[in-house]
Amino acid sequence: MTLVINNLKKRFDEHRAVDGITLTVGKGEIFGMLGANGAGKTTSFRMILGLIDPTEGFVTWDAERLSYKRTKLVGYLPEERGLFPKLTVKEQLIYLMRLKGMKKPDIIREIRHWLQRFQVPEYENKRIEELSKGNQQKIQFMAAVIHKPDLLILDEPFSGLDPVNADMLKEAVLDIQREGTTIVFSSHQMNNVEELCEDIIMLKHGKAVLQGNLRDIKRSYGMKTITIKADYELDFLKNIKGVLNVDKNKDGAAINVESESIAEEIFKEVANSGFVRKFEVEEPSLHDIFIDHAGGDSDE
Amino acid sequence: MNNFWTTFTHTASRRIKSKSFIFATGIMVVLIIGLLNLNSILENFTSDDDELVSSIAVVDNTDSDGEYAEMLASMEEGAFEYIHFTYGDVNDALEEAYDNNYDYVLAISGESANMEAEFFGEGTDFTVAQEVNQDVQRVKETLVTTELDLNDEELAMIFNPVTFIENSLSQNGEMQTEESHMQAYWMVYGLVFAIYLIVITFGSMIATEVATEKSSRVMELIVSSINPVTQMLGKILGIGLAGMVNLAALALAVFIGSTMSGDDFITTIFTEVIDYSLIIYALVFIILGYFVYGGIAAMLGALVSRAEEVNQAIQPLIFLAMIAFFISMFGLNAPETTFIQVLSYVPFFTPQLLFLRIGMGTVPVWEVTLIIGILIISAILINILAARIYKGGVLMYGKFSFKTGIQQALKLSKKEN
């Protein structure tokens, strides 16, 4: 059971929303789809779900196109959250899960299980509009997973959550993965992607600008980050060739350099200038890679 | 199919269980039963207020030895208590009436062939005098017929009413007497109005429901599980079912109300005046009209992003229904004009105009079949087109505009490879 996307394209008139992405996600993997707003993530998800047809290319799950006949195999958490504001948690999950082919008693049992897990069992008969945003999100998440899908698509699952709830949801995602569900998710919070994903694709203007195993990408990435803790001005480092930027913080600076060889030069420079409490050369964070690739003209 | 039922039952039950639906239907039911029983309700109130039956002093100066007065006094079913006044003449009786011992005074004089009655009273109720007049008349008839010693047959000859039958001059045509024309007129008027009301009320209900699901963004989640076209049909039929439940409740109220009242007038209306074949036609047209307008309403609802924009979006649809309504108001007086005949072929106008033509005149069977056929086919075509726009529309968010909205929706739902 693998998700295969082959040369997927979607054009709206002249605008290329998705422009030829190809990828494979194996069973039980968590796959990260990154990109600035408007990079083509949601359109890709909609094509995976079969909500819109691709202009070219195809998406298959388990060697077949996903259609409404196989809708119970898929769980979806859309980027724009939405539930019936006037219905209670129970009422709407019963409706949404019956659409996935579940039986009412099973649904109720699962609802109670998940509410318990999210520590909000008292919400069963509350209307959605009475819940806080974070709690609505838990219900939204339940609407994507209660029917135990084989393929789970999470569009920005952690946005708007406080750290405690975000961790709770992250735990749930990992548990679901352990049960064998394949998960594709997108996020703007790079630390979440780093924690959860093995493979990623980074989109810009509908094209993949970076793709592959996250660890490999980071290791082979030329750019390095140097963290320096020192008591004097580090601005002068900007003048060294190969330094991309100097990001000053309260007790030093984080400096991005083109390659490891520049680090040596910087080391000499700071050593000449005075005492250094910390000097560390790290692989770049995904955050930096994201800014490097997808940044700039991110808003289309 | 399963998901169709899920959506259908979900939509219908949500609507039927909603407080506003229950209240609105309940109020209508109470109103209908109340109106049909208005008479008995009013009577209850008046008899509660003054239980005293008006008393009438009868001064009998006829040549019958007070037999008239006695006869009136012995009447039990009347609304008044007649009292034979034997303590003096009319003036004495009037004195007593001034002292409030009696409410009215009735003085009768003369002989049976030439009887005179004088009635004294005050107040605003003009029916009192009429009723007293009838009572006197009836007593006179009884006394005279007994006096003449007539047998039952002879009595029947006098009192049996004439049987009056209306017939049509043409062979198979319906008779167009003034009365039947007016009956058909009011029935068609009422039902055309009902079609209009149902189409716009439920049309906007559908559009609002779709737009609400879109604006709360739950739509994207729903259409990831169920084909939007199936969902749209489930919704249209679900709301239609709620509408039918509403209608059935009202019909039941009419039935209960008329049975409770037992009023001859109302029973006659339901057994003789109403043409039930017309009601069946009306039902057919309501259902077909509902599909034509409902499909478009769902499509328009899918084009807007916010519930507040629904009114703007369904305006053209409402106008269309209004135009159909006004044309039918004109057509009621001229059902046979070419103008009406031609327009009755246009699917948006068919429900009202063809119904009007059938109700007010005679339309050949082949024509009825043809026009209904056209209506059914266009209902299907409209729903197919609506479904395509709906499919793209539900994924679309932005400022509402008909032209770009429809274009964009068609682009999104475009079938590719």
Boltz contact constraints between the chains, C-beta under 6 A:
constraints:
  - contact:
      token1: [A, 12]
      token2: [B, 411]
      max_distance: 6.0
  - contact:
      token1: [A, 49]
      token2: [B, 224]
      max_distance: 6.0
  - contact:
      token1: [A, 52]
      token2: [B, 412]
      max_distance: 6.0
  - contact:
      token1: [A, 53]
      token2: [B, 416]
      max_distance: 6.0
  - contact:
      token1: [A, 55]
      token2: [B, 416]
      max_distance: 6.0
  - contact:
      token1: [A, 68]
      token2: [B, 227]
      max_distance: 6.0
  - contact:
      token1: [A, 71]
      token2: [B, 225]
      max_distance: 6.0
  - contact:
      token1: [A, 76]
      token2: [B, 224]
      max_distance: 6.0
  - contact:
      token1: [A, 78]
      token2: [B, 220]
      max_distance: 6.0
  - contact:
      token1: [A, 78]
      token2: [B, 221]
      max_distance: 6.0
  - contact:
      token1: [A, 80]
      token2: [B, 217]
      max_distance: 6.0
  - contact:
      token1: [A, 82]
      token2: [B, 216]
      max_distance: 6.0
  - contact:
      token1: [A, 82]
      token2: [B, 217]
      max_distance: 6.0
  - contact:
      token1: [A, 82]
      token2: [B, 218]
      max_distance: 6.0
  - contact:
      token1: [A, 83]
      token2: [B, 218]
      max_distance: 6.0
  - contact:
      token1: [A, 84]
      token2: [B, 218]
      max_distance: 6.0
  - contact:
      token1: [A, 85]
      token2: [B, 216]
      max_distance: 6.0
  - contact:
      token1: [A, 95]
      token2: [B, 10]
      max_distance: 6.0
  - contact:
      token1: [A, 98]
      token2: [B, 6]
      max_distance: 6.0
  - contact:
      token1: [A, 99]
      token2: [B, 3]
      max_distance: 6.0
  - contact:
      token1: [A, 99]
      token2: [B, 6]
      max_distance: 6.0
  - contact:
      token1: [A, 99]
      token2: [B, 225]
      max_distance: 6.0
  - contact:
      token1: [A, 99]
      token2: [B, 226]
      max_distance: 6.0
  - contact:
      token1: [A, 100]
      token2: [B, 225]
      max_distance: 6.0
